[in-house]
Amino acid sequence: MDFGVVLQADPPSAAVVSLMRRAERNGFRYGWTFDSTVLWQEPFVLYSRILEHTERLIVGPMVTNPSTRAPEVTASTFATLNEMYGNRTVCGIGRGDSAMRVAGRPPNTLARLGEAIGVIRDLAEGREAYVGDHRIKIPWIKDGKLPVWMAAYGPKALAMAGQLADGFILQLADPFLTEWMIKAVRKAAADAGRDPDEITICVAAPAYVGDDLEHAREQCRWFGGMVGNHVADLVTRYGEHSGMVPDELTDYIKSRESYDYAHHGRSGNPDAGFVSDTVIERFCLLGPVAAHLDKLQQLKALGVDQFALYAMHDAKESTLDAYGAEILPAFAD
């Protein structure tokens, strides 16, 4: 199993670069950031700096979207980084939650997202692609490589990930839901004539190493609020107890009210009070090292290829160090 770290692109940018370097020293292979152009600093500028100051780390957004960045711009930006640093990028992409809503627009349609996946990958790897009804090619790209991983929760999005994407990003670490969603992605891949085992499975969630479980829960409760935005969209689309989405995913947002993106992805988010302790423990990895090892083994057995930990709490450094010293070695091939 590979490991990644997910950070916000908060100033000072030097601190983000330093944490990414620390992650690489601890054996992490992937460095991810949020991509919400109003809430945080520009991630692709940071990626250039991170790549310059690391040797092996693969970087990318968790996740970008096809509207705040036009697909041809996204492809060219990734290709430029790859030309400079040797194909060390990955494109995580989704419909766009905070990036779109903070700018006053709804998330992208699945149709737009599905089209963008192929366009971005083809252009970034030097092939022709249609942008609208106009066929283009970026002429300077040579030997480019860009895997595109799609974030998804609902049945239509999971099917699209299986049909089109190189990888699937699931932003929660509940084993029951992980199993259900992986099966949906792999079935869609097989139905489309693809090899399901070729789709990389990435589970992303907060991880907090420490014995004070109550404190860890409070530091990570924001995550349930963030996931709740996507779940609310699913309930709007499919209704409650529809059988299309597991009740284990949708039931917890019944008392959800408003959500202010000013607190998005931050400890102490006042709009995450509806998230129960049980949900936080299901969705995240909390507690002593043994608890992390146990849950990661469960996820690996389900077919998870990468665990990307959100380090958005008051123990970023110590959690990265604990993973490097005691957890990553247990999963070394």
Order of alpha helices (4+ residues) and beta strands (2+ residues): beta-alpha-beta-alpha-beta-alpha-beta-alpha-alpha-beta-beta-beta-alpha-beta-alpha-beta-alpha-alpha-alpha-beta-alpha-beta-alpha
